[in-house]
Amino acid sequence: MAKKVVASVQKKGAKDYTKVIKMVKSEKSGAYTFREEVLQKDKVNDFLKS
């Protein structure tokens, strides 16, 4: 029987965080890489601007 994973993930304050994925171009090779981070919602714009 399968466990309910959703109930264990929802903790107090978990809705204040979001996963952000940013595409970054390498200056050496010119290839694109993806940078992922889990941040608080109010710090997302700062991460994307940097």
C-alpha distance matrix in Angstrom:
0.0 3.8 6.7 9.7 12.3 15.0 15.6 16.3 18.6 20.8 23.3 26.8 29.1 26.5 28.1 31.3 30.3 30.1 29.7 33.1 33.8 37.5 39.3 42.0 44.8 45.9 49.7 50.1 48.4 47.9 44.2 41.7 38.9 36.1 35.9 32.8 32.6 30.7 33.5 34.4 35.3 39.0 39.4 38.1 41.7 43.2 40.8 41.5 45.2 45.4
3.8 0.0 3.8 6.6 8.7 11.6 12.7 13.3 15.2 17.5 20.2 23.7 25.8 23.1 24.5 27.8 26.6 26.3 25.9 29.2 30.1 33.8 35.6 38.4 41.2 42.5 46.2 46.7 45.1 44.6 40.9 38.3 35.4 32.6 32.3 29.1 28.9 27.0 29.8 30.7 31.6 35.3 35.6 34.4 37.9 39.4 37.0 37.7 41.4 41.6
6.7 3.8 0.0 3.8 5.9 8.9 9.4 9.7 12.0 14.3 16.7 20.2 22.5 20.0 21.7 24.9 23.9 24.1 24.0 27.5 28.8 32.5 34.7 37.4 40.4 41.7 45.4 46.0 44.7 44.1 40.6 37.8 34.7 31.7 31.0 27.6 26.9 24.7 27.3 28.0 29.1 32.7 33.1 32.2 35.8 37.2 34.9 35.9 39.6 39.8
9.7 6.6 3.8 0.0 3.8 5.6 6.1 7.5 9.5 11.2 13.9 17.4 19.5 17.1 18.5 21.8 21.1 21.4 21.7 25.3 26.8 30.6 33.0 35.9 39.1 40.6 44.3 45.2 44.0 43.1 39.7 36.6 33.6 30.4 29.6 26.0 25.2 22.7 25.0 25.3 26.1 29.7 30.5 29.5 33.1 34.7 32.6 33.6 37.2 37.6
12.3 8.7 5.9 3.8 0.0 3.8 5.5 5.5 6.5 9.1 11.8 15.5 17.2 14.4 16.0 19.2 18.0 18.2 18.3 21.9 23.5 27.2 29.7 32.4 35.7 37.1 40.7 41.7 40.6 39.8 36.4 33.3 30.3 27.0 26.0 22.4 21.5 19.1 21.5 22.1 23.2 26.8 27.3 26.3 29.9 31.3 29.2 30.2 33.9 34.1
15.0 11.6 8.9 5.6 3.8 0.0 3.8 5.5 5.3 6.5 10.0 13.3 14.8 12.0 13.0 16.4 15.8 16.0 16.7 20.3 22.2 26.0 28.7 31.6 35.0 36.7 40.3 41.6 40.6 39.4 36.2 32.9 30.0 26.5 25.4 21.7 20.6 17.9 19.8 20.0 20.6 24.2 25.1 24.1 27.6 29.3 27.5 28.4 32.0 32.6
15.6 12.7 9.4 6.1 5.5 3.8 0.0 3.8 5.6 5.6 8.2 11.4 13.8 11.8 13.3 16.6 16.6 17.6 18.9 22.7 24.9 28.6 31.6 34.3 37.8 39.5 43.0 44.3 43.5 42.4 39.3 36.0 32.9 29.4 28.0 24.2 22.6 19.5 21.1 20.7 21.5 24.9 26.1 25.6 29.2 30.7 29.2 30.4 33.9 34.5
16.3 13.3 9.7 7.5 5.5 5.5 3.8 0.0 3.8 5.6 7.0 10.7 13.0 11.0 13.4 16.2 15.8 17.1 18.0 21.8 24.1 27.7 30.6 33.1 36.6 37.9 41.4 42.6 41.9 41.1 38.0 34.8 31.6 28.1 26.4 22.7 20.9 17.9 19.6 19.6 21.1 24.4 25.1 24.9 28.6 29.7 28.0 29.6 33.0 33.2
18.6 15.2 12.0 9.5 6.5 5.3 5.6 3.8 0.0 3.8 6.0 9.6 10.9 8.1 10.4 13.1 12.2 13.3 14.2 18.0 20.4 24.0 27.0 29.5 33.0 34.5 38.0 39.3 38.7 37.7 34.7 31.4 28.2 24.7 22.9 19.1 17.3 14.3 16.0 16.2 17.6 21.0 21.6 21.2 24.9 26.1 24.3 25.8 29.2 29.5
20.8 17.5 14.3 11.2 9.1 6.5 5.6 5.6 3.8 0.0 3.8 6.8 8.4 6.2 8.0 11.1 11.3 12.9 14.8 18.5 21.3 24.9 28.1 30.7 34.4 36.1 39.4 41.1 40.6 39.4 36.5 33.1 30.0 26.3 24.4 20.6 18.5 15.0 16.0 15.3 16.2 19.5 20.7 20.6 24.1 25.6 24.3 25.8 29.0 29.7
23.3 20.2 16.7 13.9 11.8 10.0 8.2 7.0 6.0 3.8 0.0 3.8 6.2 5.4 8.3 10.5 11.2 13.7 15.9 19.5 22.6 25.9 29.3 31.6 35.3 36.8 40.0 41.7 41.5 40.4 37.7 34.3 31.2 27.5 25.2 21.4 18.8 15.1 15.6 14.5 16.0 18.8 20.0 20.6 24.2 25.1 24.1 26.1 29.1 29.5
26.8 23.7 20.2 17.4 15.5 13.3 11.4 10.7 9.6 6.8 3.8 0.0 3.8 5.6 7.8 9.2 11.0 14.2 17.0 20.3 23.7 26.7 30.3 32.5 36.3 37.9 40.9 42.8 42.9 41.7 39.2 35.7 32.7 29.0 26.4 22.8 19.8 16.0 15.5 13.6 15.0 17.3 19.0 20.0 23.4 24.3 23.8 26.0 28.7 29.2
29.1 25.8 22.5 19.5 17.2 14.8 13.8 13.0 10.9 8.4 6.2 3.8 0.0 3.8 5.5 5.6 7.8 11.3 14.4 17.4 21.0 23.8 27.5 29.5 33.3 35.1 37.9 40.0 40.2 38.9 36.6 33.1 30.1 26.5 23.8 20.3 17.1 13.4 12.3 10.0 11.3 13.5 15.2 16.4 19.7 20.6 20.3 22.5 25.0 25.6
26.5 23.1 20.0 17.1 14.4 12.0 11.8 11.0 8.1 6.2 5.4 5.6 3.8 0.0 3.8 5.4 5.8 8.7 11.4 14.7 18.1 21.2 24.8 27.0 30.8 32.6 35.6 37.6 37.6 36.2 33.8 30.2 27.2 23.6 21.1 17.4 14.6 10.8 10.7 9.3 10.6 13.6 14.8 15.2 18.8 19.9 19.0 20.9 23.8 24.4
28.1 24.5 21.7 18.5 16.0 13.0 13.3 13.4 10.4 8.0 8.3 7.8 5.5 3.8 0.0 3.8 5.4 7.6 10.9 13.9 17.4 20.4 24.0 26.5 30.3 32.5 35.5 37.7 37.5 35.9 33.5 29.8 27.2 23.4 21.2 17.7 15.1 11.5 10.8 8.9 8.8 11.9 13.9 13.8 17.0 18.8 18.3 19.6 22.5 23.7
31.3 27.8 24.9 21.8 19.2 16.4 16.6 16.2 13.1 11.1 10.5 9.2 5.6 5.4 3.8 0.0 3.8 6.9 10.6 12.9 16.6 19.2 22.9 25.1 28.9 30.9 33.7 36.1 36.3 34.6 32.5 28.9 26.3 22.6 20.0 16.8 13.8 10.3 8.4 5.7 5.8 8.5 10.5 11.2 14.3 15.7 15.6 17.3 19.9 21.0
30.3 26.6 23.9 21.1 18.0 15.8 16.6 15.8 12.2 11.3 11.2 11.0 7.8 5.8 5.4 3.8 0.0 3.8 7.0 9.6 13.3 16.0 19.7 21.8 25.6 27.6 30.4 32.7 32.8 31.2 29.0 25.4 22.7 19.0 16.4 13.1 10.1 6.6 5.4 4.3 5.5 8.8 9.5 9.4 13.1 14.2 13.3 15.0 18.0 18.7
30.1 26.3 24.1 21.4 18.2 16.0 17.6 17.1 13.3 12.9 13.7 14.2 11.3 8.7 7.6 6.9 3.8 0.0 3.8 6.4 9.9 12.9 16.5 19.0 22.8 25.0 28.0 30.2 30.0 28.3 26.0 22.3 19.7 16.0 13.8 10.5 8.4 5.6 5.6 6.2 6.1 9.7 9.7 8.1 11.7 13.4 11.9 12.9 16.3 17.2
29.7 25.9 24.0 21.7 18.3 16.7 18.9 18.0 14.2 14.8 15.9 17.0 14.4 11.4 10.9 10.6 7.0 3.8 0.0 3.8 6.7 10.1 13.5 16.1 19.8 21.9 25.1 27.1 26.7 25.1 22.6 19.0 16.2 12.5 10.5 7.1 5.8 4.3 6.4 8.7 9.1 12.2 11.2 8.9 12.3 13.7 11.2 11.9 15.6 16.1
33.1 29.2 27.5 25.3 21.9 20.3 22.7 21.8 18.0 18.5 19.5 20.3 17.4 14.7 13.9 12.9 9.6 6.4 3.8 0.0 3.8 6.5 10.1 12.7 16.4 18.8 21.8 24.1 23.8 22.0 19.7 16.0 13.6 10.0 8.1 5.7 5.4 6.2 7.2 9.8 9.6 12.0 10.2 7.2 9.9 11.3 8.4 8.4 12.2 12.8
33.8 30.1 28.8 26.8 23.5 22.2 24.9 24.1 20.4 21.3 22.6 23.7 21.0 18.1 17.4 16.6 13.3 9.9 6.7 3.8 0.0 3.8 6.8 9.7 13.3 15.7 19.0 21.1 20.5 18.6 16.1 12.4 10.1 6.5 5.6 4.5 6.7 8.9 10.5 13.5 13.3 15.4 13.3 10.1 11.9 13.1 9.8 8.9 12.5 12.8
37.5 33.8 32.5 30.6 27.2 26.0 28.6 27.7 24.0 24.9 25.9 26.7 23.8 21.2 20.4 19.2 16.0 12.9 10.1 6.5 3.8 0.0 3.8 6.3 10.0 12.7 15.7 18.2 17.8 15.6 13.7 10.0 8.4 5.6 5.1 6.4 8.7 11.5 12.4 15.3 15.0 16.2 13.7 10.5 11.3 11.9 8.6 6.9 10.0 10.1
39.3 35.6 34.7 33.0 29.7 28.7 31.6 30.6 27.0 28.1 29.3 30.3 27.5 24.8 24.0 22.9 19.7 16.5 13.5 10.1 6.8 3.8 0.0 3.8 6.8 9.9 13.0 15.3 14.5 12.1 10.1 6.4 5.7 4.6 6.3 8.9 11.9 15.0 16.2 19.1 18.7 19.9 17.3 14.2 14.3 14.8 11.7 9.5 11.8 11.7
42.0 38.4 37.4 35.9 32.4 31.6 34.3 33.1 29.5 30.7 31.6 32.5 29.5 27.0 26.5 25.1 21.8 19.0 16.1 12.7 9.7 6.3 3.8 0.0 3.8 6.5 9.4 12.0 11.8 9.6 8.4 5.5 5.3 6.0 7.1 10.5 13.2 16.7 17.6 20.6 20.7 21.3 18.2 15.7 15.5 15.1 12.0 10.4 11.7 10.5
44.8 41.2 40.4 39.1 35.7 35.0 37.8 36.6 33.0 34.4 35.3 36.3 33.3 30.8 30.3 28.9 25.6 22.8 19.8 16.4 13.3 10.0 6.8 3.8 0.0 3.8 6.4 9.0 8.5 5.9 5.7 4.4 6.3 8.7 10.4 14.1 16.9 20.4 21.4 24.4 24.4 24.9 21.8 19.3 18.7 18.2 15.4 13.6 14.3 13.0
45.9 42.5 41.7 40.6 37.1 36.7 39.5 37.9 34.5 36.1 36.8 37.9 35.1 32.6 32.5 30.9 27.6 25.0 21.9 18.8 15.7 12.7 9.9 6.5 3.8 0.0 3.8 5.5 5.8 5.0 5.5 6.1 7.3 10.4 11.7 15.5 18.2 21.9 23.0 26.3 26.7 27.1 23.8 21.6 21.3 20.2 17.4 16.2 16.6 14.6
49.7 46.2 45.4 44.3 40.7 40.3 43.0 41.4 38.0 39.4 40.0 40.9 37.9 35.6 35.5 33.7 30.4 28.0 25.1 21.8 19.0 15.7 13.0 9.4 6.4 3.8 0.0 3.8 5.9 5.5 8.0 9.4 11.1 14.0 15.1 18.8 21.2 24.9 25.7 28.7 29.1 29.2 25.7 23.8 23.1 21.7 19.3 18.1 17.7 15.6
50.1 46.7 46.0 45.2 41.7 41.6 44.3 42.6 39.3 41.1 41.7 42.8 40.0 37.6 37.7 36.1 32.7 30.2 27.1 24.1 21.1 18.2 15.3 12.0 9.0 5.5 3.8 0.0 3.8 5.9 8.2 10.7 12.1 15.5 16.7 20.5 23.0 26.8 28.0 31.2 31.9 32.1 28.6 26.8 26.3 24.9 22.2 21.3 21.2 18.9
48.4 45.1 44.7 44.0 40.6 40.6 43.5 41.9 38.7 40.6 41.5 42.9 40.2 37.6 37.5 36.3 32.8 30.0 26.7 23.8 20.5 17.8 14.5 11.8 8.5 5.8 5.9 3.8 0.0 3.8 5.4 8.8 10.8 14.5 16.5 20.2 23.2 26.9 28.4 31.8 32.2 32.8 29.5 27.3 27.0 26.1 23.2 21.9 22.3 20.4
47.9 44.6 44.1 43.1 39.8 39.4 42.4 41.1 37.7 39.4 40.4 41.7 38.9 36.2 35.9 34.6 31.2 28.3 25.1 22.0 18.6 15.6 12.1 9.6 5.9 5.0 5.5 5.9 3.8 0.0 3.8 6.6 9.6 13.1 15.4 19.0 22.1 25.7 27.0 30.2 30.3 30.8 27.7 25.2 24.6 24.0 21.3 19.5 19.9 18.5
44.2 40.9 40.6 39.7 36.4 36.2 39.3 38.0 34.7 36.5 37.7 39.2 36.6 33.8 33.5 32.5 29.0 26.0 22.6 19.7 16.1 13.7 10.1 8.4 5.7 5.5 8.0 8.2 5.4 3.8 0.0 3.8 6.6 10.2 13.0 16.5 19.9 23.4 25.1 28.5 28.6 29.6 26.6 23.9 23.8 23.5 20.4 18.7 19.8 18.5
41.7 38.3 37.8 36.6 33.3 32.9 36.0 34.8 31.4 33.1 34.3 35.7 33.1 30.2 29.8 28.9 25.4 22.3 19.0 16.0 12.4 10.0 6.4 5.5 4.4 6.1 9.4 10.7 8.8 6.6 3.8 0.0 3.8 6.9 9.9 13.2 16.6 20.1 21.7 25.0 25.0 26.1 23.2 20.4 20.5 20.4 17.3 15.4 17.0 16.0
38.9 35.4 34.7 33.6 30.3 30.0 32.9 31.6 28.2 30.0 31.2 32.7 30.1 27.2 27.2 26.3 22.7 19.7 16.2 13.6 10.1 8.4 5.7 5.3 6.3 7.3 11.1 12.1 10.8 9.6 6.6 3.8 0.0 3.8 6.7 9.9 13.4 16.9 18.9 22.4 22.8 24.1 21.2 18.5 19.2 19.0 15.5 14.4 16.4 15.1
36.1 32.6 31.7 30.4 27.0 26.5 29.4 28.1 24.7 26.3 27.5 29.0 26.5 23.6 23.4 22.6 19.0 16.0 12.5 10.0 6.5 5.6 4.6 6.0 8.7 10.4 14.0 15.5 14.5 13.1 10.2 6.9 3.8 0.0 3.8 6.4 10.1 13.4 15.5 19.0 19.3 21.0 18.2 15.5 16.6 16.8 13.1 12.2 14.9 14.0
35.9 32.3 31.0 29.6 26.0 25.4 28.0 26.4 22.9 24.4 25.2 26.4 23.8 21.1 21.2 20.0 16.4 13.8 10.5 8.1 5.6 5.1 6.3 7.1 10.4 11.7 15.1 16.7 16.5 15.4 13.0 9.9 6.7 3.8 0.0 3.8 6.8 10.5 12.4 15.9 16.8 18.3 15.2 13.0 14.5 14.2 10.4 10.4 13.2 11.9
32.8 29.1 27.6 26.0 22.4 21.7 24.2 22.7 19.1 20.6 21.4 22.8 20.3 17.4 17.7 16.8 13.1 10.5 7.1 5.7 4.5 6.4 8.9 10.5 14.1 15.5 18.8 20.5 20.2 19.0 16.5 13.2 9.9 6.4 3.8 0.0 3.8 7.1 9.6 13.2 14.3 16.3 13.7 11.5 13.9 14.0 10.3 10.9 14.3 13.4
32.6 28.9 26.9 25.2 21.5 20.6 22.6 20.9 17.3 18.5 18.8 19.8 17.1 14.6 15.1 13.8 10.1 8.4 5.8 5.4 6.7 8.7 11.9 13.2 16.9 18.2 21.2 23.0 23.2 22.1 19.9 16.6 13.4 10.1 6.8 3.8 0.0 3.8 6.1 9.9 11.6 13.6 11.0 9.6 12.6 12.4 9.1 10.8 14.0 13.1
30.7 27.0 24.7 22.7 19.1 17.9 19.5 17.9 14.3 15.0 15.1 16.0 13.4 10.8 11.5 10.3 6.6 5.6 4.3 6.2 8.9 11.5 15.0 16.7 20.4 21.9 24.9 26.8 26.9 25.7 23.4 20.1 16.9 13.4 10.5 7.1 3.8 0.0 3.8 7.1 9.2 11.8 10.0 9.1 12.8 13.0 10.5 12.4 15.7 15.4
33.5 29.8 27.3 25.0 21.5 19.8 21.1 19.6 16.0 16.0 15.6 15.5 12.3 10.7 10.8 8.4 5.4 5.6 6.4 7.2 10.5 12.4 16.2 17.6 21.4 23.0 25.7 28.0 28.4 27.0 25.1 21.7 18.9 15.5 12.4 9.6 6.1 3.8 0.0 3.8 6.3 8.2 6.5 6.5 10.2 10.3 8.7 11.2 14.0 13.9
34.4 30.7 28.0 25.3 22.1 20.0 20.7 19.6 16.2 15.3 14.5 13.6 10.0 9.3 8.9 5.7 4.3 6.2 8.7 9.8 13.5 15.3 19.1 20.6 24.4 26.3 28.7 31.2 31.8 30.2 28.5 25.0 22.4 19.0 15.9 13.2 9.9 7.1 3.8 0.0 3.8 5.6 5.6 6.8 10.3 10.7 10.4 12.8 15.1 15.7
35.3 31.6 29.1 26.1 23.2 20.6 21.5 21.1 17.6 16.2 16.0 15.0 11.3 10.6 8.8 5.8 5.5 6.1 9.1 9.6 13.3 15.0 18.7 20.7 24.4 26.7 29.1 31.9 32.2 30.3 28.6 25.0 22.8 19.3 16.8 14.3 11.6 9.2 6.3 3.8 0.0 3.8 5.5 5.6 8.5 10.2 10.5 11.9 14.2 15.7
39.0 35.3 32.7 29.7 26.8 24.2 24.9 24.4 21.0 19.5 18.8 17.3 13.5 13.6 11.9 8.5 8.8 9.7 12.2 12.0 15.4 16.2 19.9 21.3 24.9 27.1 29.2 32.1 32.8 30.8 29.6 26.1 24.1 21.0 18.3 16.3 13.6 11.8 8.2 5.6 3.8 0.0 3.8 5.7 7.2 8.4 9.9 11.6 13.0 14.5
39.4 35.6 33.1 30.5 27.3 25.1 26.1 25.1 21.6 20.7 20.0 19.0 15.2 14.8 13.9 10.5 9.5 9.7 11.2 10.2 13.3 13.7 17.3 18.2 21.8 23.8 25.7 28.6 29.5 27.7 26.6 23.2 21.2 18.2 15.2 13.7 11.0 10.0 6.5 5.6 5.5 3.8 0.0 3.8 5.7 5.4 6.5 9.0 10.3 11.2
38.1 34.4 32.2 29.5 26.3 24.1 25.6 24.9 21.2 20.6 20.6 20.0 16.4 15.2 13.8 11.2 9.4 8.1 8.9 7.2 10.1 10.5 14.2 15.7 19.3 21.6 23.8 26.8 27.3 25.2 23.9 20.4 18.5 15.5 13.0 11.5 9.6 9.1 6.5 6.8 5.6 5.7 3.8 0.0 3.8 5.5 5.2 6.3 8.8 10.3
41.7 37.9 35.8 33.1 29.9 27.6 29.2 28.6 24.9 24.1 24.2 23.4 19.7 18.8 17.0 14.3 13.1 11.7 12.3 9.9 11.9 11.3 14.3 15.5 18.7 21.3 23.1 26.3 27.0 24.6 23.8 20.5 19.2 16.6 14.5 13.9 12.6 12.8 10.2 10.3 8.5 7.2 5.7 3.8 0.0 3.8 5.4 5.2 6.2 8.7
43.2 39.4 37.2 34.7 31.3 29.3 30.7 29.7 26.1 25.6 25.1 24.3 20.6 19.9 18.8 15.7 14.2 13.4 13.7 11.3 13.1 11.9 14.8 15.1 18.2 20.2 21.7 24.9 26.1 24.0 23.5 20.4 19.0 16.8 14.2 14.0 12.4 13.0 10.3 10.7 10.2 8.4 5.4 5.5 3.8 0.0 3.8 5.5 5.3 6.3
40.8 37.0 34.9 32.6 29.2 27.5 29.2 28.0 24.3 24.3 24.1 23.8 20.3 19.0 18.3 15.6 13.3 11.9 11.2 8.4 9.8 8.6 11.7 12.0 15.4 17.4 19.3 22.2 23.2 21.3 20.4 17.3 15.5 13.1 10.4 10.3 9.1 10.5 8.7 10.4 10.5 9.9 6.5 5.2 5.4 3.8 0.0 3.8 5.5 5.4
41.5 37.7 35.9 33.6 30.2 28.4 30.4 29.6 25.8 25.8 26.1 26.0 22.5 20.9 19.6 17.3 15.0 12.9 11.9 8.4 8.9 6.9 9.5 10.4 13.6 16.2 18.1 21.3 21.9 19.5 18.7 15.4 14.4 12.2 10.4 10.9 10.8 12.4 11.2 12.8 11.9 11.6 9.0 6.3 5.2 5.5 3.8 0.0 3.8 5.6
45.2 41.4 39.6 37.2 33.9 32.0 33.9 33.0 29.2 29.0 29.1 28.7 25.0 23.8 22.5 19.9 18.0 16.3 15.6 12.2 12.5 10.0 11.8 11.7 14.3 16.6 17.7 21.2 22.3 19.9 19.8 17.0 16.4 14.9 13.2 14.3 14.0 15.7 14.0 15.1 14.2 13.0 10.3 8.8 6.2 5.3 5.5 3.8 0.0 3.8
45.4 41.6 39.8 37.6 34.1 32.6 34.5 33.2 29.5 29.7 29.5 29.2 25.6 24.4 23.7 21.0 18.7 17.2 16.1 12.8 12.8 10.1 11.7 10.5 13.0 14.6 15.6 18.9 20.4 18.5 18.5 16.0 15.1 14.0 11.9 13.4 13.1 15.4 13.9 15.7 15.7 14.5 11.2 10.3 8.7 6.3 5.4 5.6 3.8 0.0
